[in-house]
Each structure stands twice: as structure tokens, then as C-alpha cells.
């Protein structure tokens, strides 16, 4: 029963990442230069936080299922639940916002997830800029 609950949480996390990315691509700004930039910035922050937490949830669920995805100082991440939660959120944020520091390293399937998350981290600003430019050009014409 617990495994099914974890699988459902993983599905919700992946769905949240995809929906946030689609919202960023379909976002339509309102009139006014100041409101557009503030609304776009808040949308981008919302998307980043959603993606970061969703990937952290995926890493945590895999760890709780017994699939090792992260290692810290050549030992497995884990121990107390609070330590696991802080480790996966930290790793997720560092992977999304930079290349990583190397203190917590992905292993096994975690490497593939970290690559996908890093790719999201690089694509989100590009999608943000492209949608802003396209909307501005359509508004001017």
C-alpha cells in the first residue's frame, strides 16, 4: 500500500513539473511594462520552486523505495527522515540552479534524473526569455 502511495506522489510530482513548464510557455502577460516584468518574474520563480520540489520529491520517493539515487561522502543519503528531506531539497536546488558542488552525488538512476533536472535548469530561463520576446513582438505589431 505504501509503495502505491509513493508511486502516486511521484506521478503528481512529474505532472507538476510538466504543468509548470507548460504554464511558462503559454503565459500571457497583461498590459503595462512594470506589471509584465513582475508577473513574469513571479511566474518564473513559481516554476523554479515547483520543479525543485518535484524533483526533490522524486529523489526522496526513490530513496524511500530502497532505490539508491544519492550518496553523501561515499555513504548513502538517509538516516532520519528530516535529514533525508533536507538532503534531497538541497541536492535538487543545487542541481537545478547550478551544476552542483559534489558533496552529494547522484548514483545509478539518480544520474539520469540529475541530468534531466540540470537540463530543465538551463532551459527554463531560455523559455522565459523567448516567451517574453514573442509576446512583446506580438503586442507591438
LINFEN-V247271 format. One record per backbone hydrogen bond with DSSP energy under -0.5 kcal/mol. CO is the residue of the C=O (numbers start at 1). NH is the residue of the N-H. Records with the same first field share a line. If there is no record, write none. Layout:
CO=NH + NH
This chain:
1=5
2=6
3=7
4=8
5=9
6=10
7=11
8=12
9=13
10=14
11=15
12=16
13=17
14=18
15=19
16=20
17=21
18=22
19=23
20=24
21=25
22=26
23=27
27=29
32=36
33=37
34=38
35=39
36=40
37=41
38=42
39=43
40=44
41=45
42=46
43=47
44=48
45=49
46=50
47=51
48=52
49=53
50=54
51=55
52=56
53=57
54=58
55=59
56=60
57=61
58=62
59=63
60=64
61=65
62=67
63=66
66=68
69=107
70=77
71=105
72=75
75=72
78=80
80=84
81=85
82=86
83=87
84=88
85=89
86=90
87=91
88=92
89=93
90=94
91=95
92=96
93=97
94=98
103=73
105=71
107=110
108=111 + 112
109=113
110=114
111=115
112=116
113=117
114=118
115=119
116=120
117=121
118=122
119=123
120=124
121=125
122=126
123=127
124=128
125=129
126=130
127=131
128=132
129=133
130=134
131=135
132=136
133=137
134=138
135=139
136=140
137=141
